[in-house]
Amino acid sequence: MTHSTPSPAPPASPADLAVDVLTRTFLRLEQHAPEPSDMYYGFLLRMAGTAPSLAALRRHIAPKLTALPALTHRLLLDGDQVRWKPDPGFDLTHHVRALPPGPATPLTAQTLLASGPDETRPRWHLWLRPGPTGNGWALYYLAHHAVHDATAMLHTLRVLLDDTTPPPPATEPAGSRRRGPLFFLLPDVLRTCQPAPPCRPRTESGATRHALAHDSVDVAGLRETARSAGVTTNQVHLAAMGQALASWPPDSPTRTPPRSERRPAWALMPVEFRPRGPQEPQPGGGNRFGLVRLPLPGALPRSARQLRAATAPARRKRVNRRKQALRSLMEDTPGRIAEWLLARVTDPRRSALTISNVHVPRPMSALGTPVEEIVAIPWLPPGHTCFSLLVSYNGKAALSVLTRSAAPHPRHLTDGWRRAVDALRSLERSAGPGARS
């Protein structure tokens, strides 16, 4: 397969590389991670046909880097100071490599970065993997979470791999920015002062084994269930995750839980506050989201009414109020205060897992070949035992779950999620789209 040399991407200024609350937080978290690779996450892209050569992939990517300064700059932590610095010895061959031919199965960041990430270089990597029989191929992309979030990461991959010019960066007219009062976040903070039920399964002392599982369902099924129940697809996803978590691990003895365990399990949900529209994120990427704590329903809703009640904290109106408040927290609140609140809400002793969700609205291609499937490779915040990331692309909603514990395997969680999604499809059609909010 041959490829014409793509036109150079428009240059982006290193000034686009912001150092904000989340940049500092993610970089400092690395000091507490059992393994530095725990701070890396990314995506697996699957394509049909014959794989390009490694040399062709590098030639395709090289001229695109001018538009992505985060990929040619080092991210350094010097005491309490975090700064971006150009890599004077940037070497693309260090970041774009090949794996032996094999199946395009999801691999953990710990497997891909077996030798450990190099902190003296830009914090990202891309691997090319040809199919075992010459048919089909895959790309694995990883980056430190301090570099960019999932939306900016997907934009980065589109700039690197597509032959077409992406839409211009998203901008907001002067004076159009909406701010939300911080008291919308007060319930999240106050709930962290209440006694929390134990988050099972717990990490055994010294256990660092990682396990990754994934499963997928049709996006159309999720949307139809949400439409018939008068909720959002994210609410359906949360209800299914709540049911899966309630029966995880599957071999738990049947018993009446003590009162402390009858409280709902709490999950963290990232809420993005980028401007919406057909445009793409800024070239610098960064992290443009906040986190809220949500109670998960412990029993599978048996009706549309129960589903709406069980997932009411994730209603669109409530999430939108928090979105503007989270933006004020991350962009306007003094750093020390914002970091303290963020640490309080994300305390691993008070959240069972993170439930992240990203939608890829437009088809992607890699060196002229359509991307058929995208599967997430989650990260693991220090102290947490489980992280989940759902990717909706090309008609499929693919869930990936990463755990760090002695047992059980996350496959039981993804299986339970898929069964719960299937069960929710049979909900009575007791309300129409007018109930959605």
C-alpha positions as a Python dict, from the first residue, in 0.01 Angstrom:
ca = {
    (1, 'M'): (0, 0, 0),
    (2, 'T'): (136, 340, -97),
    (3, 'H'): (34, 679, 35),
    (4, 'S'): (92, 1026, -101),
    (5, 'T'): (273, 1267, 125),
    (6, 'P'): (7, 1463, 318),
    (7, 'S'): (12, 1841, 327),
    (8, 'P'): (165, 1982, 643),
    (9, 'A'): (-88, 2066, 911),
    (10, 'P'): (-122, 2433, 1009),
    (11, 'P'): (121, 2515, 1287),
    (12, 'A'): (-6, 2542, 1642),
    (13, 'S'): (148, 2763, 1903),
    (14, 'P'): (306, 2604, 2212),
    (15, 'A'): (105, 2867, 2400),
    (16, 'D'): (-193, 2635, 2343),
    (17, 'L'): (-35, 2399, 2596),
    (18, 'A'): (-209, 2496, 2915),
    (19, 'V'): (-104, 2406, 3267),
    (20, 'D'): (-426, 2392, 3465),
    (21, 'V'): (-562, 2213, 3771),
    (22, 'L'): (-596, 1876, 3598),
    (23, 'T'): (-256, 1899, 3429),
    (24, 'R'): (-94, 1948, 3769),
    (25, 'T'): (-314, 1689, 3938),
    (26, 'F'): (-247, 1412, 3687),
    (27, 'L'): (126, 1476, 3684),
    (28, 'R'): (147, 1474, 4064),
    (29, 'L'): (-65, 1159, 4086),
    (30, 'E'): (214, 976, 3906),
    (31, 'Q'): (422, 1005, 4224),
    (32, 'H'): (162, 793, 4405),
    (33, 'A'): (88, 539, 4132),
    (34, 'P'): (217, 184, 4194),
    (35, 'E'): (342, 191, 3834),
    (36, 'P'): (404, 505, 3621),
    (37, 'S'): (222, 332, 3334),
    (38, 'D'): (-99, 345, 3540),
    (39, 'M'): (-127, 711, 3438),
    (40, 'Y'): (-139, 621, 3067),
    (41, 'Y'): (-452, 539, 2872),
    (42, 'G'): (-563, 541, 2512),
    (43, 'F'): (-742, 364, 2231),
    (44, 'L'): (-711, 62, 2006),
    (45, 'L'): (-810, 129, 1643),
    (46, 'R'): (-893, -167, 1418),
    (47, 'M'): (-873, -152, 1038),
    (48, 'A'): (-931, -403, 757),
    (49, 'G'): (-696, -475, 469),
    (50, 'T'): (-318, -483, 454),
    (51, 'A'): (-117, -293, 713),
    (52, 'P'): (112, -11, 599),
    (53, 'S'): (480, -37, 674),
    (54, 'L'): (619, 124, 985),
    (55, 'A'): (819, 361, 763),
    (56, 'A'): (502, 468, 579),
    (57, 'L'): (325, 533, 908),
    (58, 'R'): (609, 752, 1032),
    (59, 'R'): (623, 943, 703),
    (60, 'H'): (252, 1008, 727),
    (61, 'I'): (269, 1131, 1086),
    (62, 'A'): (584, 1344, 1072),
    (63, 'P'): (440, 1653, 894),
    (64, 'K'): (129, 1649, 1118),
    (65, 'L'): (326, 1715, 1435),
    (66, 'T'): (348, 2089, 1372),
    (67, 'A'): (-22, 2112, 1457),
    (68, 'L'): (16, 1913, 1780),
    (69, 'P'): (273, 2075, 2011),
    (70, 'A'): (176, 1845, 2300),
    (71, 'L'): (343, 1561, 2109),
    (72, 'T'): (679, 1735, 2070),
    (73, 'H'): (699, 1895, 2415),
    (74, 'R'): (803, 1740, 2743),
    (75, 'L'): (580, 1779, 3047),
    (76, 'L'): (796, 1836, 3353),
    (77, 'L'): (730, 1852, 3726),
    (78, 'D'): (985, 2065, 3910),
    (79, 'G'): (888, 2083, 4275),
    (80, 'D'): (542, 2241, 4274),
    (81, 'Q'): (588, 2381, 3924),
    (82, 'V'): (456, 2208, 3612),
    (83, 'R'): (573, 2329, 3273),
    (84, 'W'): (588, 2232, 2907),
    (85, 'K'): (929, 2239, 2743),
    (86, 'P'): (1024, 2161, 2381),
    (87, 'D'): (1208, 1831, 2341),
    (88, 'P'): (1536, 1933, 2172),
    (89, 'G'): (1613, 1574, 2081),
    (90, 'F'): (1265, 1473, 1966),
    (91, 'D'): (1283, 1140, 1784),
    (92, 'L'): (968, 1011, 1616),
    (93, 'T'): (1109, 658, 1604),
    (94, 'H'): (1095, 645, 1983),
    (95, 'H'): (723, 720, 1984),
    (96, 'V'): (599, 529, 1677),
    (97, 'R'): (691, 162, 1686),
    (98, 'A'): (574, -177, 1563),
    (99, 'L'): (448, -484, 1746),
    (100, 'P'): (490, -837, 1612),
    (101, 'P'): (201, -956, 1391),
    (102, 'G'): (-87, -1076, 1602),
    (103, 'P'): (-455, -1040, 1680),
    (104, 'A'): (-588, -688, 1739),
    (105, 'T'): (-686, -754, 2098),
    (106, 'P'): (-691, -479, 2363),
    (107, 'L'): (-370, -467, 2567),
    (108, 'T'): (-318, -288, 2896),
    (109, 'A'): (-94, 16, 2913),
    (110, 'Q'): (123, -184, 3153),
    (111, 'T'): (178, -448, 2882),
    (112, 'L'): (249, -197, 2607),
    (113, 'L'): (484, 2, 2833),
    (114, 'A'): (650, -304, 2981),
    (115, 'S'): (985, -128, 3014),
    (116, 'G'): (826, 179, 3174),
    (117, 'P'): (759, 522, 3022),
    (118, 'D'): (1048, 761, 2965),
    (119, 'E'): (969, 1078, 3162),
    (120, 'T'): (1240, 1275, 2980),
    (121, 'R'): (1048, 1258, 2651),
    (122, 'P'): (700, 1363, 2536),
    (123, 'R'): (449, 1136, 2706),
    (124, 'W'): (280, 946, 2422),
    (125, 'H'): (331, 634, 2209),
    (126, 'L'): (178, 473, 1901),
    (127, 'W'): (222, 107, 1800),
    (128, 'L'): (145, -54, 1465),
    (129, 'R'): (34, -419, 1470),
    (130, 'P'): (-23, -613, 1146),
    (131, 'G'): (-274, -896, 1153),
    (132, 'P'): (-141, -1249, 1205),
    (133, 'T'): (-225, -1358, 850),
    (134, 'G'): (-163, -1029, 673),
    (135, 'N'): (-530, -933, 684),
    (136, 'G'): (-639, -654, 911),
    (137, 'W'): (-422, -432, 1129),
    (138, 'A'): (-440, -221, 1441),
    (139, 'L'): (-296, 87, 1604),
    (140, 'Y'): (-250, 132, 1980),
    (141, 'Y'): (-220, 488, 2107),
    (142, 'L'): (-130, 578, 2465),
    (143, 'A'): (-68, 909, 2639),
    (144, 'H'): (-27, 1031, 2994),
    (145, 'H'): (-356, 1172, 3123),
    (146, 'A'): (-184, 1504, 3195),
    (147, 'V'): (-136, 1549, 2818),
    (148, 'H'): (-501, 1535, 2712),
    (149, 'D'): (-840, 1387, 2787),
    (150, 'A'): (-1033, 1141, 2569),
    (151, 'T'): (-1193, 1401, 2343),
    (152, 'A'): (-864, 1578, 2276),
    (153, 'M'): (-693, 1241, 2229),
    (154, 'L'): (-940, 1140, 1959),
    (155, 'H'): (-887, 1476, 1789),
    (156, 'T'): (-511, 1415, 1804),
    (157, 'L'): (-555, 1076, 1637),
    (158, 'R'): (-774, 1230, 1368),
    (159, 'V'): (-508, 1494, 1291),
    (160, 'L'): (-228, 1235, 1290),
    (161, 'L'): (-396, 964, 1086),
    (162, 'D'): (-666, 1114, 864),
    (163, 'D'): (-591, 1236, 513),
    (164, 'T'): (-855, 1506, 539),
    (165, 'T'): (-819, 1841, 712),
    (166, 'P'): (-1014, 1845, 1038),
    (167, 'P'): (-1256, 2128, 1122),
    (168, 'P'): (-1105, 2437, 1285),
    (169, 'P'): (-1062, 2445, 1662),
    (170, 'A'): (-1367, 2519, 1870),
    (171, 'T'): (-1394, 2880, 1980),
    (172, 'E'): (-1643, 3079, 2181),
    (173, 'P'): (-1754, 3435, 2101),
    (174, 'A'): (-1638, 3695, 2349),
    (175, 'G'): (-1871, 3716, 2644),
    (176, 'S'): (-2056, 3394, 2555),
    (177, 'R'): (-1903, 3177, 2823),
    (178, 'R'): (-2149, 3052, 3081),
    (179, 'R'): (-2042, 3025, 3443),
    (180, 'G'): (-2216, 2823, 3708),
    (181, 'P'): (-2226, 2896, 4081),
    (182, 'L'): (-2012, 2656, 4279),
    (183, 'F'): (-2295, 2573, 4519),
    (184, 'F'): (-2422, 2329, 4254),
    (185, 'L'): (-2122, 2113, 4355),
    (186, 'L'): (-2191, 2139, 4728),
    (187, 'P'): (-2397, 1815, 4746),
    (188, 'D'): (-2107, 1618, 4596),
    (189, 'V'): (-1869, 1753, 4858),
    (190, 'L'): (-2109, 1707, 5150),
    (191, 'R'): (-2174, 1346, 5055),
    (192, 'T'): (-1804, 1272, 5097),
    (193, 'C'): (-1847, 1354, 5467),
    (194, 'Q'): (-2102, 1075, 5514),
    (195, 'P'): (-1996, 718, 5603),
    (196, 'A'): (-1925, 530, 5285),
    (197, 'P'): (-1994, 161, 5222),
    (198, 'P'): (-1689, -54, 5153),
    (199, 'C'): (-1599, -51, 4784),
    (200, 'R'): (-1555, -410, 4678),
    (201, 'P'): (-1350, -580, 4550),
    (202, 'R'): (-1064, -430, 4747),
    (203, 'T'): (-704, -424, 4634),
    (204, 'E'): (-490, -668, 4828),
    (205, 'S'): (-175, -525, 4981),
    (206, 'G'): (102, -520, 4723),
    (207, 'A'): (-119, -656, 4444),
    (208, 'T'): (-33, -496, 4110),
    (209, 'R'): (-184, -741, 3863),
    (210, 'H'): (-382, -566, 3590),
    (211, 'A'): (-665, -722, 3396),
    (212, 'L'): (-856, -573, 3102),
    (213, 'A'): (-1189, -686, 2961),
    (214, 'H'): (-1421, -542, 2700),
    (215, 'D'): (-1762, -608, 2547),
    (216, 'S'): (-1994, -422, 2314),
    (217, 'V'): (-2361, -368, 2232),
    (218, 'D'): (-2539, -190, 1949),
    (219, 'V'): (-2570, 185, 1994),
    (220, 'A'): (-2914, 167, 1834),
    (221, 'G'): (-3034, -61, 2115),
    (222, 'L'): (-2909, 180, 2381),
    (223, 'R'): (-3080, 472, 2210),
    (224, 'E'): (-3409, 288, 2169),
    (225, 'T'): (-3411, 188, 2536),
    (226, 'A'): (-3337, 547, 2637),
    (227, 'R'): (-3603, 689, 2404),
    (228, 'S'): (-3874, 452, 2521),
    (229, 'A'): (-3798, 519, 2889),
    (230, 'G'): (-3762, 896, 2850),
    (231, 'V'): (-3399, 905, 2968),
    (232, 'T'): (-3057, 955, 2813),
    (233, 'T'): (-2831, 678, 2686),
    (234, 'N'): (-2588, 766, 2962),
    (235, 'Q'): (-2859, 695, 3221),
    (236, 'V'): (-2916, 353, 3066),
    (237, 'H'): (-2542, 290, 3080),
    (238, 'L'): (-2526, 393, 3448),
    (239, 'A'): (-2817, 167, 3540),
    (240, 'A'): (-2654, -129, 3366),
    (241, 'M'): (-2321, -60, 3539),
    (242, 'G'): (-2497, -37, 3874),
    (243, 'Q'): (-2655, -379, 3825),
    (244, 'A'): (-2325, -529, 3707),
    (245, 'L'): (-2137, -387, 4005),
    (246, 'A'): (-2400, -513, 4251),
    (247, 'S'): (-2331, -872, 4142),
    (248, 'W'): (-1953, -834, 4125),
    (249, 'P'): (-1771, -1050, 4226),
    (250, 'P'): (-2007, -1322, 4106),
    (251, 'D'): (-1905, -1578, 4368),
    (252, 'S'): (-1991, -1359, 4670),
    (253, 'P'): (-2184, -1559, 4931),
    (254, 'T'): (-2553, -1476, 4956),
    (255, 'R'): (-2613, -1289, 5281),
    (256, 'T'): (-2788, -988, 5424),
    (257, 'P'): (-2533, -705, 5409),
    (258, 'P'): (-2472, -499, 5720),
    (259, 'R'): (-2637, -158, 5739),
    (260, 'S'): (-2314, 15, 5631),
    (261, 'E'): (-2326, -172, 5299),
    (262, 'R'): (-2690, -97, 5222),
    (263, 'R'): (-2607, 253, 5109),
    (264, 'P'): (-2574, 295, 4733),
    (265, 'A'): (-2237, 249, 4569),
    (266, 'W'): (-2101, 575, 4436),
    (267, 'A'): (-1934, 619, 4100),
    (268, 'L'): (-1735, 905, 3953),
    (269, 'M'): (-1855, 1043, 3620),
    (270, 'P'): (-1643, 1281, 3410),
    (271, 'V'): (-1841, 1578, 3275),
    (272, 'E'): (-1685, 1764, 2982),
    (273, 'F'): (-1734, 2140, 2950),
    (274, 'R'): (-1594, 2209, 2604),
    (275, 'P'): (-1817, 2412, 2370),
    (276, 'R'): (-2035, 2180, 2164),
    (277, 'G'): (-2062, 2186, 1787),
    (278, 'P'): (-1906, 2051, 1468),
    (279, 'Q'): (-1565, 2197, 1548),
    (280, 'E'): (-1277, 2020, 1716),
    (281, 'P'): (-1088, 2088, 2041),
    (282, 'Q'): (-794, 2323, 2055),
    (283, 'P'): (-470, 2174, 1915),
    (284, 'G'): (-310, 2176, 2257),
    (285, 'G'): (-572, 1933, 2380),
    (286, 'G'): (-557, 1940, 2755),
    (287, 'N'): (-820, 1821, 3001),
    (288, 'R'): (-1150, 2005, 2988),
    (289, 'F'): (-1373, 1819, 3229),
    (290, 'G'): (-1475, 1789, 3591),
    (291, 'L'): (-1595, 1498, 3804),
    (292, 'V'): (-1922, 1437, 3984),
    (293, 'R'): (-2023, 1160, 4222),
    (294, 'L'): (-2337, 966, 4138),
    (295, 'P'): (-2519, 689, 4328),
    (296, 'L'): (-2558, 370, 4128),
    (297, 'P'): (-2883, 173, 4139),
    (298, 'G'): (-2813, -159, 4309),
    (299, 'A'): (-3109, -339, 4152),
    (300, 'L'): (-3210, -356, 3790),
    (301, 'P'): (-3504, -121, 3723),
    (302, 'R'): (-3816, -315, 3624),
    (303, 'S'): (-4000, -26, 3460),
    (304, 'A'): (-3931, 300, 3283),
    (305, 'R'): (-4048, 484, 3595),
    (306, 'Q'): (-3797, 298, 3812),
    (307, 'L'): (-3519, 364, 3561),
    (308, 'R'): (-3591, 738, 3564),
    (309, 'A'): (-3602, 746, 3943),
    (310, 'A'): (-3287, 537, 3990),
    (311, 'T'): (-3081, 750, 3752),
    (312, 'A'): (-3234, 1091, 3832),
    (313, 'P'): (-2897, 1235, 3952),
    (314, 'A'): (-2770, 1190, 3595),
    (315, 'R'): (-3059, 1374, 3428),
    (316, 'R'): (-2943, 1608, 3155),
    (317, 'K'): (-3060, 1924, 3332),
    (318, 'R'): (-2879, 1832, 3652),
    (319, 'V'): (-2561, 1741, 3468),
    (320, 'N'): (-2570, 2066, 3270),
    (321, 'R'): (-2595, 2270, 3592),
    (322, 'R'): (-2295, 2088, 3729),
    (323, 'K'): (-2108, 2129, 3402),
    (324, 'Q'): (-2102, 2507, 3428),
    (325, 'A'): (-2011, 2491, 3797),
    (326, 'L'): (-1729, 2247, 3722),
    (327, 'R'): (-1595, 2484, 3460),
    (328, 'S'): (-1585, 2764, 3714),
    (329, 'L'): (-1414, 2532, 3960),
    (330, 'M'): (-1145, 2425, 3714),
    (331, 'E'): (-1083, 2762, 3549),
    (332, 'D'): (-1168, 3033, 3803),
    (333, 'T'): (-1113, 2888, 4150),
    (334, 'P'): (-769, 2929, 4313),
    (335, 'G'): (-558, 2623, 4242),
    (336, 'R'): (-516, 2505, 4601),
    (337, 'I'): (-890, 2515, 4666),
    (338, 'A'): (-978, 2344, 4337),
    (339, 'E'): (-722, 2070, 4396),
    (340, 'W'): (-850, 2009, 4750),
    (341, 'L'): (-1211, 1977, 4629),
    (342, 'L'): (-1104, 1750, 4345),
    (343, 'A'): (-911, 1524, 4583),
    (344, 'R'): (-1209, 1513, 4819),
    (345, 'V'): (-1458, 1409, 4553),
    (346, 'T'): (-1226, 1149, 4396),
    (347, 'D'): (-1119, 983, 4723),
    (348, 'P'): (-1087, 613, 4627),
    (349, 'R'): (-1231, 508, 4964),
    (350, 'R'): (-1564, 662, 4865),
    (351, 'S'): (-1613, 561, 4501),
    (352, 'A'): (-1652, 212, 4362),
    (353, 'L'): (-1529, 299, 4014),
    (354, 'T'): (-1521, 564, 3743),
    (355, 'I'): (-1778, 544, 3464),
    (356, 'S'): (-1652, 743, 3166),
    (357, 'N'): (-1828, 774, 2833),
    (358, 'V'): (-1708, 919, 2502),
    (359, 'H'): (-1891, 947, 2170),
    (360, 'V'): (-1705, 965, 1838),
    (361, 'P'): (-1949, 1152, 1610),
    (362, 'R'): (-1773, 1120, 1275),
    (363, 'P'): (-1602, 831, 1094),
    (364, 'M'): (-1225, 812, 1128),
    (365, 'S'): (-961, 676, 894),
    (366, 'A'): (-598, 578, 925),
    (367, 'L'): (-377, 640, 622),
    (368, 'G'): (-680, 621, 395),
    (369, 'T'): (-829, 307, 553),
    (370, 'P'): (-1158, 343, 743),
    (371, 'V'): (-1137, 273, 1115),
    (372, 'E'): (-1387, -4, 1178),
    (373, 'E'): (-1376, -21, 1557),
    (374, 'I'): (-1240, 179, 1851),
    (375, 'V'): (-1182, 16, 2190),
    (376, 'A'): (-1063, 205, 2497),
    (377, 'I'): (-753, 121, 2701),
    (378, 'P'): (-839, 267, 3045),
    (379, 'W'): (-603, 404, 3308),
    (380, 'L'): (-609, 345, 3685),
    (381, 'P'): (-598, 636, 3930),
    (382, 'P'): (-381, 561, 4235),
    (383, 'G'): (-578, 382, 4503),
    (384, 'H'): (-862, 285, 4270),
    (385, 'T'): (-922, -76, 4173),
    (386, 'C'): (-1148, -27, 3872),
    (387, 'F'): (-1194, 215, 3581),
    (388, 'S'): (-1443, 183, 3296),
    (389, 'L'): (-1462, 369, 2965),
    (390, 'L'): (-1739, 334, 2706),
    (391, 'V'): (-1668, 433, 2343),
    (392, 'S'): (-1957, 478, 2099),
    (393, 'Y'): (-1838, 456, 1740),
    (394, 'N'): (-1959, 312, 1410),
    (395, 'G'): (-2281, 176, 1558),
    (396, 'K'): (-2114, -3, 1850),
    (397, 'A'): (-2085, 94, 2216),
    (398, 'A'): (-1771, -79, 2342),
    (399, 'L'): (-1710, -97, 2717),
    (400, 'S'): (-1357, -149, 2854),
    (401, 'V'): (-1291, -221, 3223),
    (402, 'L'): (-946, -224, 3383),
    (403, 'T'): (-883, -359, 3732),
    (404, 'R'): (-589, -389, 3963),
    (405, 'S'): (-663, -655, 4223),
    (406, 'A'): (-608, -1021, 4301),
    (407, 'A'): (-964, -1109, 4193),
    (408, 'P'): (-1213, -1111, 4031),
    (409, 'H'): (-1153, -1065, 3659),
    (410, 'P'): (-1326, -762, 3502),
    (411, 'R'): (-1482, -996, 3246),
    (412, 'H'): (-1753, -1066, 3505),
    (413, 'L'): (-1829, -693, 3516),
    (414, 'T'): (-1848, -646, 3138),
    (415, 'D'): (-2062, -960, 3105),
    (416, 'G'): (-2297, -832, 3375),
    (417, 'W'): (-2318, -494, 3203),
    (418, 'R'): (-2414, -650, 2869),
    (419, 'R'): (-2680, -870, 3033),
    (420, 'A'): (-2821, -568, 3214),
    (421, 'V'): (-2836, -365, 2891),
    (422, 'D'): (-3024, -652, 2725),
    (423, 'A'): (-3266, -672, 3020),
    (424, 'L'): (-3332, -298, 3013),
    (425, 'R'): (-3445, -321, 2652),
    (426, 'S'): (-3759, -499, 2770),
    (427, 'L'): (-3875, -210, 2990),
    (428, 'E'): (-4240, -116, 2952),
    (429, 'R'): (-4295, 181, 2724),
    (430, 'S'): (-4469, 379, 2995),
    (431, 'A'): (-4335, 720, 2892),
    (432, 'G'): (-4227, 890, 2574),
    (433, 'P'): (-3939, 1123, 2490),
    (434, 'G'): (-4120, 1411, 2656),
    (435, 'A'): (-4007, 1284, 2998),
    (436, 'R'): (-3641, 1316, 2906),
    (437, 'S'): (-3445, 1593, 3074),
}
